[in-house]
């Protein structure tokens, strides 16, 4: 089964940098990498991690699966430390 055209352009590794700000924290910078892998079942494996550019400390990570149906519905399952989300 092939990946639906809706999500096929995501396949690859994407990197960037950004900044974050929360009321209880000092503003911070981060770098991030997101990978989408075609696993051959119509699904894309999803891997994400963000880290501090200053220390290399991992700030956040998650993994999951993405699938688009022929009707254009996107089903996403993501696991993070201590929780799982399904959209």
C-alpha positions in Angstrom: 0.0 0.0 0.0 1.4 3.4 -0.9 1.3 6.6 1.1 -1.6 8.9 0.1 -0.6 11.9 -2.0 -1.8 14.2 0.8 1.1 13.3 3.1 3.7 11.8 0.6 5.5 15.2 0.3 6.4 15.0 4.1 8.7 12.0 3.6 12.2 13.1 4.6 14.1 14.9 7.4 13.2 18.4 8.3 15.4 20.6 10.6 15.0 24.1 11.9 15.4 26.4 14.9 13.1 28.5 16.9 12.3 30.1 20.2 9.9 29.4 23.0 8.3 31.4 25.8 6.0 30.4 28.6 4.7 32.5 31.6 6.7 30.3 34.1 10.0 30.2 32.2 12.6 32.4 30.7 12.5 32.6 26.9 14.6 30.0 25.2 16.0 28.9 21.8 15.9 25.4 20.5 16.8 23.3 17.4 14.4 20.7 16.1 14.4 17.7 13.8 11.3 16.0 12.4 11.5 12.8 10.3 8.8 11.1 8.3 9.6 7.6 7.0 7.5 5.6 4.5 7.2 2.2 6.2 5.4 0.6 3.3 2.0 0.1 4.8 0.4 3.4 3.7 1.6 4.9 7.0 4.4 7.3 7.8 6.5 6.8 10.9 7.0 10.2 12.6 10.0 11.0 14.9 10.6 14.4 16.5 13.1 15.8 18.9 14.1 19.3 20.0 17.2 20.2 21.9 19.0 23.2 23.4 21.6 24.6 20.9 23.8 25.7 23.9 23.9 22.4 25.8 22.6 19.7 23.5 20.1 18.8 26.2 17.0 17.2 24.7 14.0 19.4 25.5 11.2 17.3 23.9 10.8 14.2 21.9 7.8 12.2 20.5 7.1 9.5 17.9 4.1 8.1 16.1 2.3 7.2 12.9 0.5 9.3 10.4 -2.0 8.0 7.9 -4.2 9.8 5.3 -7.3 7.9 4.1 -8.4 8.1 0.4 -11.3 10.4 1.7 -8.7 12.9 2.9 -9.0 12.2 6.7 -5.7 12.4 8.5 -5.2 10.0 11.4 -2.3 10.8 13.7 -1.2 8.7 16.7 1.7 10.3 18.8 3.4 9.0 21.9 5.3 11.3 24.2 6.7 10.6 27.6 3.8 10.0 30.0 1.0 10.4 27.4 -0.4 9.3 24.0 -2.5 11.4 21.6 -4.8 10.3 18.8 -6.2 12.9 16.4 
